[in-house]
Amino acid sequence: MLKFLTIGYGDNDGYSQTPAAVRATAHAQDARLVAEGAIMGLAGSPVQVRNPEDSGVETTEGPFLSSDLPIAGFAIIDAESLEEAIKKMSGVPCSVAHGVVEIWPIC
């Protein structure tokens, strides 16, 4: 079994314009993934941490990268292949509510 890190991007505007039945089905998919052992969570406010050449810790509030949509949440899932991971994540809220999900293989 392979592990994948997923990052969901989305906002309230996209979520609220998605039909309630579609959102409910997507939340049910989240629940199935958690039942399979996925670790899921909502994204809070990030803090960047640097310690160049172990010379001292520097922190900066906010994301390192920017995108059109904010990060909404994350998951670590198990799947037999990238194709299976795509299938699992294609029905979660960020995928169906006008957002996007990135899937990163964890090596």
C-alpha distances in whole Angstrom, upper triangle without the diagonal:
4,7,10,14,16,20,22,25,28,32,34,36,33,32,35,36,33,34,33,32,29,28,28,26,24,24,23,19,19,20,17,14,16,16,12,12,13,15,18,21,25,26,29,31,30,31,31,31,33,34,36,36,36,39,39,37,37,36,36,36,34,31,31,30,32,31,33,31,30,26,26,23,19,16,12,10,6,6,5,8,11,13,11,11,15,15,14,16,19,21,21,24,24,23,26,28,30,27,24,20,19,15,15,11,11,12
4,7,10,13,17,19,23,26,29,32,34,31,30,33,34,31,33,32,31,28,27,28,25,23,23,23,19,18,20,18,14,16,17,13,13,12,14,17,20,23,23,26,28,27,28,28,28,30,31,32,33,33,37,36,34,34,33,33,32,31,28,27,26,28,27,30,28,27,23,23,20,17,14,10,8,6,5,6,7,9,11,10,9,13,14,13,15,18,19,19,23,22,21,24,27,27,25,21,18,16,12,11,8,8,8
4,7,10,13,16,20,23,26,29,31,28,27,31,32,29,31,31,30,27,25,26,24,21,21,21,18,16,18,16,13,14,16,12,11,10,11,13,16,19,20,23,25,23,25,25,25,27,28,30,31,31,34,33,30,31,29,29,29,27,24,24,23,25,25,27,25,24,20,20,17,13,10,7,6,5,6,9,9,9,13,11,9,12,14,13,13,16,18,17,20,20,19,22,24,25,22,19,15,14,10,9,6,6,8
4,6,10,13,16,19,23,25,27,25,24,28,29,26,28,28,27,24,23,24,22,19,19,20,16,15,17,16,12,14,16,14,12,10,11,12,14,17,17,20,22,21,23,22,23,25,27,29,30,30,33,32,29,29,27,27,26,24,21,21,20,22,21,23,21,20,17,17,14,10,8,6,5,6,7,10,9,8,11,11,7,10,13,11,11,14,16,15,17,16,16,19,21,22,19,16,12,10,6,5,4,5,9
4,7,10,13,17,20,23,25,23,22,26,27,25,27,27,27,24,22,23,22,18,18,20,16,14,17,17,13,14,17,15,13,10,10,10,12,14,13,17,18,17,19,19,20,22,25,26,28,28,30,29,26,26,24,24,23,20,18,18,17,18,18,20,18,17,13,14,11,7,6,5,7,9,11,14,13,11,14,13,10,12,14,12,11,14,16,14,16,14,15,18,20,20,17,14,10,8,6,5,6,7,10
4,7,10,13,17,19,21,19,18,22,23,21,24,24,23,20,19,20,19,15,16,17,14,12,15,15,12,13,17,15,14,10,10,9,11,12,12,15,17,16,19,19,21,23,26,28,30,30,32,31,28,27,25,24,22,20,17,17,16,17,16,17,15,14,11,11,8,5,5,6,8,11,12,15,14,11,14,13,9,10,13,11,8,11,13,11,13,11,11,15,16,16,13,10,6,5,5,6,9,10,14
4,7,10,13,16,18,16,16,20,21,20,22,22,23,20,18,20,19,15,16,18,15,13,17,17,14,15,19,18,17,13,12,10,10,10,9,13,14,14,16,17,19,22,25,27,29,29,31,29,26,25,22,21,19,16,13,14,13,13,12,14,12,10,7,8,6,4,7,9,11,14,16,19,17,15,16,16,12,12,15,13,10,12,14,11,12,9,11,14,14,14,11,8,5,5,7,8,12,13,16
4,7,10,13,15,13,12,16,17,16,19,19,20,17,15,17,17,13,13,16,14,12,15,17,14,15,19,19,18,14,13,10,10,9,9,13,14,15,18,19,22,25,28,30,32,32,34,32,29,27,24,22,20,17,14,16,14,13,12,12,9,9,6,6,5,6,8,11,13,16,17,21,19,16,17,17,13,13,15,13,9,11,12,9,8,6,8,11,11,11,7,6,4,6,9,11,15,16,20
4,7,11,12,10,11,14,15,15,18,19,20,17,15,18,18,14,15,18,17,15,18,20,18,19,22,22,22,18,17,14,13,11,10,13,14,14,18,19,22,25,28,30,33,33,34,32,29,27,24,21,19,15,13,15,13,11,9,9,6,5,4,5,7,9,12,15,17,20,21,24,22,19,20,20,17,15,17,16,12,13,14,11,10,6,8,11,10,9,5,5,6,8,12,14,18,19,23
4,7,8,7,7,11,12,12,15,16,18,15,13,16,17,13,14,18,17,15,18,20,19,20,23,24,23,20,19,15,14,11,11,13,15,16,20,21,24,27,31,33,36,36,37,35,31,29,26,23,20,17,15,17,15,13,10,9,5,6,6,6,9,11,14,18,19,23,23,26,25,22,22,22,19,17,19,18,14,14,14,11,9,6,8,10,7,7,4,7,9,12,15,18,21,23,26
4,5,6,6,9,10,11,15,15,18,16,13,16,18,15,15,19,19,17,20,23,21,22,25,26,26,22,21,17,15,12,12,13,14,16,20,22,26,29,32,34,37,37,38,36,32,30,26,23,20,17,16,19,17,14,12,10,6,7,8,7,11,14,17,21,22,26,27,30,29,26,26,26,23,21,22,21,17,17,16,14,10,8,12,12,9,8,7,10,13,15,19,21,25,26,30
4,6,5,6,8,10,13,13,16,15,12,15,17,15,15,19,19,18,20,23,22,23,26,27,27,24,23,19,17,13,14,15,16,19,23,25,28,31,35,37,40,40,41,38,35,32,29,26,22,19,19,22,20,18,15,13,10,10,12,10,13,16,19,23,24,28,29,32,31,28,28,28,25,23,24,22,19,19,17,15,11,10,13,13,9,10,10,13,15,19,22,24,28,29,33
4,5,5,6,9,12,13,16,15,13,16,18,16,17,21,21,20,23,25,25,25,28,30,30,27,26,22,20,17,17,18,19,22,25,27,31,34,37,39,43,42,43,41,37,34,31,28,25,22,21,24,21,18,16,13,10,12,14,13,16,19,22,26,27,30,31,34,32,29,29,29,26,24,25,24,20,19,18,16,13,12,14,13,9,9,10,14,17,20,23,26,29,31,35
4,6,5,7,10,12,14,12,11,15,16,14,15,18,18,18,21,23,22,23,26,27,28,24,24,20,19,16,17,19,20,22,26,27,31,34,37,39,42,42,43,41,37,35,32,29,26,22,21,23,21,18,15,12,10,11,13,12,15,18,20,23,24,27,28,30,29,26,25,25,23,21,21,20,17,16,15,13,10,9,10,9,5,5,7,11,14,17,20,23,27,29,32
4,6,5,9,9,12,10,8,11,13,11,12,15,16,15,18,20,20,21,23,25,25,22,22,18,17,14,16,18,20,22,26,28,31,34,38,40,43,42,44,41,38,35,32,29,26,23,22,25,22,20,17,15,12,13,13,11,13,16,18,22,23,26,26,29,28,26,25,25,22,20,20,19,16,15,13,11,8,8,10,8,5,7,8,12,14,17,20,23,26,28,32
4,5,8,8,12,11,9,12,14,13,14,17,18,18,20,22,23,23,26,28,28,25,25,21,20,17,18,20,22,24,28,30,34,37,41,43,46,45,46,44,40,38,34,32,28,25,25,27,25,23,20,17,15,15,16,14,17,20,22,26,26,29,30,33,32,29,29,28,26,24,23,22,20,18,16,15,11,12,14,11,8,10,12,15,18,21,24,27,30,32,36
4,6,9,12,10,10,13,15,14,16,18,19,19,22,24,24,25,28,29,30,27,27,24,22,20,21,23,24,27,30,32,36,39,43,44,47,47,48,46,42,40,36,34,30,27,26,29,26,23,20,17,15,17,18,16,19,22,24,27,27,30,30,33,32,29,28,28,26,23,23,22,20,18,16,15,12,12,13,11,8,8,11,15,18,21,24,28,31,33,37
4,6,8,7,7,10,11,11,13,15,16,16,19,20,21,23,25,26,27,24,25,22,21,19,21,23,25,27,31,33,36,39,43,44,47,47,48,46,43,40,37,34,31,28,27,29,27,24,21,18,16,17,18,16,18,20,22,25,25,27,27,30,29,27,25,25,23,21,20,19,17,15,13,12,9,10,11,8,5,8,11,14,16,20,22,26,29,31,34
4,6,5,6,9,10,11,13,14,16,17,19,20,22,23,25,26,28,26,26,23,23,21,23,26,28,30,34,36,39,42,46,48,51,50,52,49,46,44,40,38,35,31,30,33,30,28,25,22,20,21,21,19,20,23,23,27,26,29,28,31,30,28,27,26,24,22,21,20,18,16,14,14,11,13,13,10,9,11,14,17,19,23,25,28,31,33,37
4,5,5,6,9,10,10,12,14,15,16,18,20,21,22,24,26,24,25,22,21,20,22,25,27,30,33,36,39,42,45,48,51,50,51,49,45,43,40,38,34,31,30,33,31,29,26,24,21,21,21,18,20,22,23,26,25,28,28,31,31,29,27,26,24,23,21,20,19,17,14,13,11,14,14,11,10,13,16,18,20,24,25,29,31,33,37
4,5,5,6,9,10,11,13,14,15,17,19,20,21,23,25,23,24,22,22,21,24,27,29,32,35,37,40,44,47,49,52,51,53,51,47,45,42,40,37,34,32,35,33,31,28,26,23,24,23,20,21,22,23,25,24,26,26,29,29,27,26,24,23,21,19,18,17,16,12,13,11,15,14,11,11,15,17,19,20,24,25,28,31,33,36
4,5,5,6,9,10,11,13,14,15,17,19,20,21,23,21,22,20,20,19,22,25,27,29,33,35,38,41,44,46,49,49,50,48,45,43,39,37,34,31,30,32,30,28,25,23,20,21,20,18,18,20,20,23,22,24,24,26,26,24,22,21,20,18,16,15,14,12,9,10,8,11,11,7,8,12,13,15,16,20,21,25,27,29,33
4,5,5,6,9,10,11,12,14,15,17,18,20,21,19,20,17,17,16,19,21,24,26,30,32,35,38,41,44,46,46,47,45,41,40,36,34,31,28,27,30,28,26,23,21,18,18,18,15,15,17,18,21,20,23,23,26,26,24,23,21,20,18,17,15,14,13,9,8,6,9,10,8,7,11,12,14,15,19,20,24,26,28,32
4,5,5,6,9,10,11,12,14,15,16,19,20,19,20,17,17,17,20,23,26,28,32,34,37,40,43,45,48,47,49,47,43,42,38,37,33,31,30,32,30,29,26,25,21,21,20,17,17,18,18,21,20,23,23,26,26,25,24,22,20,19,18,16,15,14,10,10,9,12,13,11,11,15,16,17,18,21,22,25,27,29,33
4,5,5,6,9,10,11,13,14,15,17,19,17,19,17,18,18,21,24,27,29,33,35,37,40,43,45,48,47,49,47,44,42,39,38,35,32,30,32,30,29,26,25,22,22,21,18,17,18,18,20,19,20,20,23,23,22,21,18,18,17,14,13,12,12,8,8,8,12,12,10,11,15,16,17,17,20,20,24,25,27,31
4,5,5,6,9,10,11,13,14,15,17,15,16,14,15,15,18,21,24,25,29,31,33,37,40,42,44,44,46,44,40,39,36,34,31,28,26,29,27,25,23,22,19,19,17,14,14,15,14,17,16,18,18,21,21,20,19,17,15,14,13,11,9,9,5,4,5,9,9,7,9,12,12,13,13,16,17,20,22,24,28
4,5,5,6,9,10,11,12,14,16,14,15,12,13,13,16,19,23,24,28,30,32,36,39,41,44,43,45,42,39,38,34,33,30,28,26,29,27,26,24,23,20,19,17,14,13,14,13,16,16,18,19,22,23,21,21,18,17,16,15,12,11,12,9,6,6,10,11,10,11,15,14,15,14,18,18,21,23,24,28
4,5,5,6,9,10,10,12,14,13,15,13,15,16,19,22,26,27,31,33,35,38,41,43,46,45,47,45,41,40,37,36,33,31,29,31,30,29,27,26,23,22,20,17,16,16,15,17,16,17,18,21,22,21,20,18,16,17,14,12,12,13,9,8,9,13,13,13,14,18,17,18,17,20,19,22,24,25,28
4,5,5,6,9,10,11,13,11,13,12,14,15,18,22,25,26,30,31,33,36,39,41,43,43,45,43,40,39,36,35,32,30,28,30,28,27,25,25,22,21,19,16,14,14,12,14,12,14,14,18,18,17,17,14,13,13,11,8,8,9,6,6,8,11,11,11,13,16,16,15,14,17,16,19,20,22,25
4,5,5,6,9,10,11,9,10,8,10,12,15,18,22,23,26,28,30,33,36,38,40,40,42,40,36,35,32,31,29,27,25,27,26,25,23,23,20,19,16,13,11,11,9,12,11,13,14,18,19,18,18,15,13,14,13,9,9,11,8,6,8,10,11,12,13,16,15,15,13,15,15,18,19,20,23
4,5,5,6,9,10,9,11,10,12,14,17,20,24,25,28,30,32,35,38,40,43,41,44,42,38,38,35,34,31,29,28,30,29,29,27,27,23,22,20,16,14,14,12,13,12,14,16,19,21,20,20,17,15,17,15,12,12,14,11,10,11,14,15,15,17,20,19,19,17,19,18,21,21,22,25
4,5,5,6,9,9,11,11,14,17,20,23,26,27,30,32,34,37,39,41,43,42,45,43,40,39,36,36,33,31,30,31,30,30,28,29,25,24,21,19,16,15,12,13,11,12,13,16,18,18,18,14,13,15,13,9,11,13,11,10,13,15,16,16,18,21,20,19,17,19,18,20,20,21,24
4,5,5,7,5,8,9,12,15,17,21,24,24,27,29,30,33,36,38,40,39,41,40,36,36,33,33,31,29,27,28,27,27,26,26,23,22,19,17,14,12,9,10,7,9,10,14,15,15,16,12,11,13,12,8,9,12,11,9,12,14,14,16,18,20,19,17,15,16,14,16,17,17,20
4,5,5,5,6,7,10,13,16,19,23,23,26,28,29,32,35,37,39,38,40,38,35,35,32,32,30,28,26,28,28,28,27,28,24,23,19,17,14,12,9,10,9,11,13,16,18,18,19,16,14,16,15,12,12,15,14,12,14,16,17,18,19,22,20,19,17,18,16,18,18,18,21
4,5,7,10,11,14,17,20,23,27,27,30,32,33,36,38,40,42,41,43,41,38,38,36,35,33,32,30,32,31,32,30,31,28,26,23,20,17,16,13,13,11,12,14,17,19,20,20,16,15,18,16,13,14,17,15,14,17,19,19,20,22,25,23,22,20,21,19,21,21,20,23
4,6,9,11,15,18,21,24,27,27,30,31,32,35,37,39,41,40,42,41,38,38,35,35,34,32,30,31,31,31,30,31,28,27,23,21,18,15,12,11,8,8,10,13,15,17,17,13,13,16,14,11,13,16,15,14,17,19,19,21,23,25,23,22,19,20,17,18,18,18,20
4,6,9,13,16,19,22,25,25,27,28,29,32,34,36,37,36,39,37,34,35,32,33,31,30,28,29,29,30,29,30,27,25,22,20,16,14,10,9,7,8,11,14,16,17,18,15,14,17,16,13,14,18,17,15,18,19,20,22,24,26,24,22,19,19,17,17,17,16,18
4,6,10,13,15,19,22,22,24,25,26,29,31,34,35,34,37,35,32,32,30,30,28,26,24,25,25,26,25,26,23,22,18,16,13,10,6,6,5,7,10,14,15,15,17,14,12,14,15,11,11,15,15,13,15,16,17,19,21,23,20,18,15,15,13,14,14,14,17
4,7,11,13,15,19,18,21,22,23,26,28,31,32,31,34,32,29,29,26,26,25,23,21,23,23,24,24,25,22,20,16,15,11,8,5,5,7,10,13,17,18,18,19,17,14,16,17,14,13,17,17,14,16,16,18,20,21,23,20,18,15,15,14,14,15,14,17
4,7,10,13,16,16,19,21,23,26,28,31,33,32,34,32,28,28,25,25,23,21,19,21,21,22,21,22,19,17,13,11,7,6,4,7,9,12,15,19,19,18,20,18,14,16,17,13,12,15,15,11,12,13,15,17,18,20,17,16,13,14,13,15,16,16,19
4,6,9,13,14,17,19,21,24,27,30,32,31,33,30,27,26,23,22,20,18,17,19,19,20,19,21,17,14,11,9,6,6,7,9,12,16,18,22,22,21,23,21,17,18,20,16,14,17,16,13,13,13,16,18,17,19,16,16,14,15,15,16,18,18,21
4,7,10,12,15,18,20,24,27,29,32,31,33,30,26,25,22,20,18,16,15,18,18,17,17,18,14,11,9,6,4,6,9,12,15,19,21,25,25,23,24,23,19,20,21,18,15,18,17,13,12,11,15,17,15,17,14,15,13,15,16,17,20,20,23
4,7,8,12,14,17,20,24,26,29,28,29,27,23,22,18,17,14,12,11,14,14,14,14,16,13,9,6,5,4,7,10,13,16,20,22,26,25,23,25,24,20,21,22,20,17,19,19,15,14,12,16,18,17,17,14,14,13,14,16,17,19,19,23
4,6,10,13,15,19,22,25,28,27,28,25,21,20,16,15,11,10,11,14,15,15,16,17,14,10,9,8,8,10,14,16,20,23,26,29,29,27,29,28,24,24,26,24,21,23,22,19,17,16,19,21,19,20,17,18,17,17,19,20,23,22,25
4,7,10,13,17,20,23,26,25,25,22,19,17,13,11,8,7,8,11,13,13,15,16,14,10,9,10,11,13,16,19,22,26,28,32,31,29,31,30,26,26,29,26,23,25,25,22,20,18,21,23,21,22,19,19,18,19,21,21,24,23,26
4,7,10,13,17,19,22,21,22,19,16,14,10,9,6,5,6,9,11,12,14,16,15,11,10,12,12,13,16,18,22,25,27,31,30,27,30,29,25,26,28,26,23,25,26,23,21,19,22,25,23,23,19,19,18,18,19,19,22,21,24
4,6,10,13,16,19,18,19,16,12,10,7,6,4,6,7,8,12,13,16,19,18,15,13,15,15,16,19,20,24,27,30,33,32,29,32,32,28,29,31,29,26,29,29,26,25,23,25,28,27,26,23,22,21,20,22,21,23,22,25
4,7,10,13,16,15,16,14,10,8,5,5,6,7,7,7,10,13,16,19,19,16,15,17,17,17,20,21,24,27,30,32,31,29,32,32,28,29,32,30,27,29,31,27,27,24,27,30,28,27,24,23,22,20,21,20,22,21,23
4,7,10,13,12,13,10,7,6,5,7,9,11,11,10,13,16,20,23,22,20,18,20,20,19,21,22,26,28,31,33,32,30,33,33,30,31,34,32,29,32,33,30,30,27,29,33,31,31,27,26,24,22,23,21,23,21,23
4,6,9,9,10,8,6,5,6,9,12,13,13,11,15,18,21,25,25,22,21,24,23,22,24,24,28,30,32,35,34,32,35,35,32,32,36,34,32,34,36,33,33,30,32,35,34,33,30,28,27,24,25,23,24,22,23
4,6,5,6,5,5,6,9,12,15,17,17,15,18,22,25,29,29,26,25,27,26,25,27,27,30,32,34,37,35,34,37,37,34,35,38,37,34,37,39,36,36,33,35,39,38,37,33,32,30,27,28,25,26,24,25
4,5,6,7,8,9,12,14,17,19,18,16,19,22,26,29,30,28,26,29,29,27,29,29,32,34,36,38,36,35,38,39,35,36,40,38,36,39,40,38,38,35,37,40,39,38,35,33,31,28,29,26,27,25,25
4,5,8,10,12,15,17,21,22,22,19,22,26,29,33,33,31,30,32,31,30,31,30,33,35,37,39,37,36,39,40,37,38,42,40,38,41,43,40,41,38,39,43,42,41,38,36,34,31,31,28,28,26,26
4,6,8,10,14,17,20,22,22,20,23,27,30,34,33,31,29,32,31,29,30,30,33,35,37,39,38,36,40,40,37,39,42,40,38,41,43,40,40,38,40,43,42,42,38,36,34,31,31,28,29,26,26
4,7,9,13,16,20,22,22,20,24,27,31,34,34,32,30,33,32,31,33,32,36,38,40,42,41,39,43,43,40,41,44,43,40,43,45,42,42,39,41,45,44,43,39,38,36,33,34,31,32,29,30
4,6,10,13,17,19,20,19,22,25,29,32,32,29,28,31,30,29,31,31,34,37,39,41,40,39,42,42,39,40,43,41,39,42,43,40,40,37,40,43,42,41,37,36,34,32,33,30,31,29,29
4,7,10,13,16,17,16,20,23,26,29,29,26,25,27,26,26,28,28,31,34,36,39,38,36,40,40,36,37,40,38,36,39,40,37,36,34,36,39,38,38,34,33,31,29,30,27,29,27,28
4,7,10,13,14,13,17,20,23,27,26,24,23,25,25,25,27,28,31,34,36,39,38,36,39,39,35,36,39,38,35,37,39,35,35,32,35,38,36,35,32,31,30,28,29,27,29,27,28
4,7,10,11,11,15,17,21,24,23,20,20,22,22,22,25,25,29,32,35,37,36,34,37,37,33,34,37,35,32,35,36,32,31,29,32,34,33,32,29,28,27,26,27,25,27,26,27
4,6,9,9,12,14,18,21,20,17,17,20,20,21,24,25,29,32,34,37,36,33,36,36,33,33,36,34,31,33,34,31,29,27,30,32,30,30,26,26,25,24,26,25,27,26,28
4,7,9,12,13,16,19,18,15,15,17,18,19,22,24,28,31,33,36,35,33,35,35,31,31,34,32,29,31,32,28,27,24,27,30,28,27,24,24,23,23,25,24,27,26,28
4,7,9,9,12,15,14,11,11,14,15,17,20,22,26,29,31,34,33,30,32,32,29,28,31,29,26,28,29,25,24,21,24,26,24,23,20,20,20,20,22,22,25,24,27
4,5,7,10,13,12,10,9,13,14,15,18,20,23,26,28,31,29,27,29,29,26,25,28,27,23,25,26,23,22,19,21,24,22,21,18,17,17,16,19,18,21,21,24
4,7,10,14,14,12,12,15,16,16,19,21,24,27,28,31,29,26,29,29,26,25,29,28,24,26,28,25,24,21,23,26,25,23,20,18,18,16,18,17,20,20,23
4,7,11,11,10,10,14,15,16,19,20,23,26,27,30,27,24,26,27,24,23,26,26,22,23,25,23,22,19,20,23,22,20,17,16,15,14,16,16,19,20,22
4,7,8,8,9,13,15,16,19,22,24,27,28,31,29,25,27,28,24,23,26,26,22,23,24,22,21,17,19,21,20,18,15,14,15,14,17,18,21,22,25
4,5,7,8,12,14,16,19,21,23,26,27,29,27,24,25,26,23,21,24,23,20,20,22,20,18,14,16,18,17,14,11,11,12,12,16,17,21,22,25
4,7,10,12,15,17,20,23,25,28,28,31,29,25,26,27,24,22,24,24,20,20,21,19,17,14,15,17,15,12,10,11,13,14,18,19,23,25,28
4,7,9,12,14,17,20,22,26,26,29,27,24,24,25,22,20,22,21,18,17,18,16,14,10,12,14,12,10,7,9,11,12,16,18,22,24,27
4,6,9,12,16,19,21,24,26,29,27,24,25,25,22,21,23,21,18,18,19,16,14,11,14,16,13,12,9,10,11,13,16,18,21,22,26
4,6,8,12,15,17,21,22,26,24,21,23,23,19,18,20,19,15,17,17,14,12,10,12,15,13,13,10,9,9,10,13,15,18,19,23
4,7,11,14,16,20,22,25,24,22,23,22,19,18,20,17,14,15,15,12,10,8,11,13,12,12,9,10,10,12,14,16,19,20,24
4,7,11,13,17,19,22,22,20,21,20,16,16,18,15,12,15,14,11,10,9,12,14,13,14,11,11,9,11,12,14,17,17,21
4,7,10,13,16,19,19,17,18,17,14,14,16,14,11,14,14,11,11,10,12,15,15,16,13,12,9,9,10,11,13,14,17
4,6,10,12,16,16,15,16,15,11,13,14,11,10,13,14,11,12,12,13,16,17,18,15,13,10,10,9,10,12,12,16
4,7,10,14,14,13,15,14,10,13,15,12,11,15,15,13,15,15,16,19,20,21,18,16,12,12,9,9,10,9,13
4,7,10,11,11,13,10,8,11,12,9,9,13,14,13,15,15,15,18,20,22,19,16,13,12,10,10,10,10,13
4,7,9,10,12,9,8,11,12,10,11,15,16,15,18,19,18,21,23,24,22,19,16,15,11,12,10,10,12
4,5,7,8,6,5,9,10,8,11,13,15,15,19,19,18,20,23,24,22,19,16,15,11,12,10,11,13
4,7,8,6,8,11,11,11,13,16,17,18,22,22,20,23,26,27,25,22,18,17,14,14,11,13,13
4,5,5,6,9,10,11,12,14,17,18,21,21,19,21,25,25,23,19,16,15,11,12,9,12,12
4,5,5,6,9,10,10,12,15,16,19,18,16,19,22,22,20,16,13,12,8,9,8,11,12
4,5,5,6,9,10,10,13,15,19,18,15,18,21,21,19,16,14,13,10,12,11,15,16
4,5,5,6,9,10,12,14,17,17,15,17,20,21,20,17,14,14,11,13,12,15,16
4,5,5,6,8,11,12,15,15,13,15,18,19,17,14,11,10,8,10,9,12,14
4,5,5,6,9,10,14,13,10,13,16,16,15,12,9,9,7,10,11,14,17
4,6,5,7,10,13,14,11,12,16,17,16,14,12,13,11,14,14,17,20
4,6,7,8,12,12,10,12,15,17,16,13,11,12,11,13,14,16,19
4,5,6,9,9,7,10,12,14,12,10,7,9,8,12,13,16,19
4,6,9,9,6,7,11,12,11,9,8,10,10,14,16,19,22
4,7,8,6,6,10,12,11,11,10,13,13,17,19,21,24
4,6,5,6,9,11,10,10,9,12,12,16,18,20,23
4,5,5,6,9,8,9,9,13,14,18,20,22,26
4,6,5,7,5,6,6,10,12,16,19,21,24
4,6,7,5,5,6,10,12,15,18,20,24
4,6,7,8,10,13,15,19,22,24,27
4,6,8,11,14,17,20,23,26,29
4,7,10,14,17,20,23,26,29
4,7,10,13,17,20,22,26
4,7,10,13,16,19,22
4,6,10,13,15,19
4,6,10,13,16
4,7,9,13
4,6,9
4,6
4
